[in-house]
Amino acid sequence: MNPETPGLWARVLVRGLVVAAAWVMAFGFLGPGEATLVAALTAITFVLLWLRARTGRRPASPPPAFPRHPGPGTGRHADGE
């Protein structure tokens, strides 16, 4: 994370505001302990996403599609046996 990167401080500020907003909302609904947990999980999520982007790895490709089952009236017992 280079401090000279354009927009870096704006992104850090916005992410800090999102963590603070998550804490405030959780505090209103759940209480102080749970609000701290929600804020910590939100911050950890940002850090993990940043680390994943930093490694430059692409997300895993989706698994191959399963073969589709034939529609009614086709297949082995199409004649009703």
C-alpha positions as CSV (number, residue, x, y, z in Angstrom):
1,M,0.0,0.0,0.0
2,N,1.8,3.0,-1.3
3,P,0.7,6.3,0.3
4,E,1.2,8.0,-3.0
5,T,-1.5,6.0,-4.7
6,P,-4.3,8.3,-6.0
7,G,-7.5,8.0,-3.9
8,L,-5.9,5.8,-1.2
9,W,-6.8,8.1,1.7
10,A,-10.3,8.5,0.3
11,R,-10.8,4.7,0.2
12,V,-9.4,4.3,3.7
13,L,-11.7,7.1,5.0
14,V,-14.8,5.6,3.4
15,R,-13.9,2.1,4.7
16,G,-13.5,3.6,8.2
17,L,-16.9,5.3,7.9
18,V,-18.5,2.0,6.8
19,V,-17.0,0.3,9.9
20,A,-18.2,3.1,12.1
21,A,-21.7,2.9,10.5
22,A,-21.8,-0.8,11.1
23,W,-20.9,-0.3,14.7
24,V,-23.6,2.4,15.2
25,M,-26.3,0.3,13.5
26,A,-25.4,-2.9,15.5
27,F,-25.2,-0.8,18.7
28,G,-28.7,0.4,18.1
29,F,-30.1,-3.1,17.4
30,L,-28.0,-5.4,19.5
31,G,-25.9,-3.7,22.1
32,P,-22.3,-2.6,22.7
33,G,-20.6,-6.0,22.8
34,E,-22.2,-7.2,19.6
35,A,-21.6,-3.9,18.0
36,T,-17.9,-4.3,18.6
37,L,-18.0,-7.8,17.1
38,V,-19.8,-6.5,14.0
39,A,-17.3,-3.6,13.6
40,A,-14.3,-6.0,14.0
41,L,-15.8,-8.5,11.5
42,T,-16.4,-5.6,9.0
43,A,-12.8,-4.4,9.4
44,I,-11.4,-7.9,9.0
45,T,-13.5,-8.4,5.8
46,F,-11.9,-5.2,4.3
47,V,-8.4,-6.5,5.3
48,L,-9.0,-9.9,3.8
49,L,-10.4,-8.4,0.5
50,W,-7.4,-6.1,0.4
51,L,-5.0,-9.0,0.9
52,R,-6.7,-11.1,-1.8
53,A,-6.5,-8.2,-4.3
54,R,-2.9,-7.6,-3.4
55,T,-1.9,-11.2,-4.3
56,G,-3.2,-10.7,-7.8
57,R,-4.9,-14.1,-7.8
58,R,-8.1,-14.5,-9.7
59,P,-11.1,-16.1,-8.1
60,A,-11.4,-19.8,-8.7
61,S,-13.3,-20.7,-11.8
62,P,-16.7,-22.2,-11.2
63,P,-17.0,-26.0,-11.2
64,P,-18.1,-27.6,-14.4
65,A,-21.8,-27.7,-14.9
66,F,-23.5,-31.0,-14.1
67,P,-25.1,-32.8,-17.0
68,R,-28.8,-31.9,-17.2
69,H,-31.4,-34.5,-16.8
70,P,-33.4,-35.3,-19.9
71,G,-36.9,-33.9,-19.9
72,P,-40.0,-35.9,-19.4
73,G,-40.8,-38.5,-22.1
74,T,-37.1,-39.0,-23.0
75,G,-34.6,-41.4,-21.7
76,R,-34.7,-45.1,-20.8
77,H,-38.4,-45.4,-19.9
78,A,-39.9,-43.1,-22.5
79,D,-42.6,-45.5,-23.5
80,G,-43.9,-45.8,-19.9
81,E,-42.5,-49.2,-19.0
